[in-house]
Amino acid sequence: MWLTFIVLLFLKFGGNYFGKKIENYFTSMKIGDIDLDENIDNYWASLDEEDRKWSSREEENARHALNMPLLTDMQLQSLSTIPMTKGKTLQGVHSYDILANPLYLDDFQYVTAAEDDRNDMIIDDDEDESNDAMQSDLVRVALNLAFVTEKEAR
């Protein structure tokens, strides 16, 4: 413990001095300001066709089937009116929505509303084929319960 104490004291009082000396000899270890410029357009323009389809169909399903909008009206307008960029688009998961991530999508056994044959992909335990999508919609509702009022949840 004494050795650890001495090392910590050394780092506390002499760390900056010795850190600068080390940076002078090993310039690759120097930490500086990083100017990151990826030359990417705004969020809505940077969505590729697949991400746009996913976002718009999820929003349409959430608004009509669940009466629970995910985007504001202004965001929805931006999604539908801003054209896709000619430059770089977003790569990987395009949204903070947990169901946009394929790993969680699989874990929650969620079938996205962006699937053209969504109702055929969902098999539930009853004979009523008109309510198959509700199995996945219930996942969406449960994940968003924290963001709705008690009245809306009921």
Secondary structure, DSSP 4 states (H G I P E B T S, - for coil): -HHHHHHHHHHHHHHHHHHHHHHHH-GGG-------------HHHH--HHHHHHHHHHHHHHHHTSS--SS-HHHHHHHHHSPPPSS----S--SS-GGGSHHHHHHTT---TT-TTHHHH---SSS-GGGTTHHHHHHHHHHTGGGS-HHHH-
